[in-house]
């Protein structure tokens, strides 16, 4: 198997997604499948993780395509979104269906889970109705063997009339088998057809001859007849755009549709046409699975069920979630300290050499200060503080996802979110926000309902990202934890968890408020399959989380931190009368900030920290010390002495923690909100909501302290 780089140009494979064929002989293969069947593992194994990613045109749904080569052919694999059905009710399902229908792929490979073949066959049968060439890849054969499940793949291939190949996504031998199967895949004329009820079959038989006389390109006339009877206006519009004419205006189509509808009406069916179609597909899948699947261990899912009784129970579900949350934060806090210190020492030692270079070149002092002490120092600070915790948190998050526990969290939180007129998928985006709010906003794409997706985007900033962790943890350590060592780090993690719980509470409260005012609507239901518990693929998890999430987010943060460094240096060094611009602004904001238990320095630090929350504390130190550049304290004791000398007490620390938890998102997050919503109005609201909540909570707390303390 040969793999090549995915440097791509422009070349239309379908009407929307642009992919470059490296040669006219390249074959396009669409990779479909339910969520959690190992489709991404198959895709990465075939392409060698050398792939191009982006969004489907007009959709905030991720796409990926890559290249692979077999003994006979070269292939372009297009990883279409994971979906349970091609009867599109979400953006992901719509994208998957449209690419299979109109993408003109040479074949569609449907990846199935060997332990849940009956459920996965629903998508296989729907795909076979649309696509000319279909290959079934039964993945997770190793998991099936462990559970005593033996699918007869030869018999399955005979029944379906399409190639069927077993696979273990992580096995090179399986990958070679898949490529060999792709090489022999040809146009299939004897594929299995789902038989519907008699009235539906009569209706199809009336419309199909009229459609056979039309120019349908690669569309299947039987499937098209079903869509016309169903009167799915969305897909019919897509079909008309693809064909270049109105299918209903073709000869005899309108009259045959009229007769078909009359037959269905005369049969007095009480359920919808789509429900009858789905019922027939499900029954066909059950029948096929019954013939080809042998279960030696009838209680193969007993372990999963026992675990789910604990992890999703009303009694233990939430406490276990909190324990996991505290453990993840403890590992992140403890694990990030040492690499962060090493990275900081390395980057700041390089600063001395950079300064020496400027001196050697004879650069003026102001230029040296602006670029070295301004731009470079802020960049170094952001990288040193941000990279280690992200490099720990995102793999931990992905491990929970890969093990199958993350869907259980969404299941547990579905009821609380439904009470707020939202749905449990928001929990997944919220969890991702702990690593980075920008990543959490992008994660909201998994939510089907536009209203609920907007709710999730607007409230994602109420959970603190790792950029705010250093400020919160530092203040907890200074003002609330007197010990040191493992006990201190554990206590810090518990207090941090308490702060985060308050942020989650605010997420629910604001979601409820928005769903009753600006974003009124009924709770959104969603389909969520609880996958089997699996041993995570640690190597691939680390690679995927670091490259797809950590470096992506870090790149965005660095791009805004550089100009921020210049601005901060100018504020600290440009004089207004006898004081710096930073001191003048701090004095101006001080009376307003005092209302909320803060001071002018703290407020201006948050304002200047807009590009990256990591630099808020360094700006506070810089302002209190009247230095012209960001300064790091030697120890927490020194920092406590500096803060106390400038009027800080425990109440001030609480106010700063609360405001750090709830204030405007960083510039990277707001840029992402603008990109995802396409609206300045919603971007402004995403900034105004947490800020208003933070100021209100700080004001109430400060008032309480003044009255009772």
BELZI-V328477 format. One record per helix or strand of 3 or more residues. SS is the DSSP state (H for helix, E for strand). FROM is the first residue (numbers start at 1). TO is the last residue. If there is no record, write none. Layout:
BEGIN
ss=SS from=FROM to=TO
ss=SS from=FROM to=TO
END
This chain:
BEGIN
ss=E from=27 to=33
ss=H from=39 to=47
ss=E from=51 to=55
ss=E from=62 to=69
ss=E from=74 to=79
ss=H from=91 to=102
ss=E from=107 to=113
ss=H from=114 to=130
ss=E from=134 to=139
ss=H from=141 to=146
ss=E from=149 to=151
ss=H from=153 to=160
ss=E from=163 to=166
ss=H from=172 to=184
ss=H from=198 to=212
ss=H from=221 to=230
ss=H from=233 to=243
ss=H from=247 to=249
ss=H from=253 to=266
ss=H from=273 to=292
ss=E from=293 to=295
ss=H from=302 to=311
ss=H from=317 to=361
ss=H from=365 to=403
ss=H from=406 to=419
ss=H from=425 to=433
ss=H from=437 to=446
ss=H from=450 to=462
ss=H from=466 to=479
ss=H from=486 to=516
ss=H from=538 to=573
ss=H from=581 to=594
ss=H from=600 to=611
ss=H from=613 to=625
ss=H from=636 to=645
ss=H from=650 to=661
ss=H from=667 to=677
ss=H from=680 to=708
END
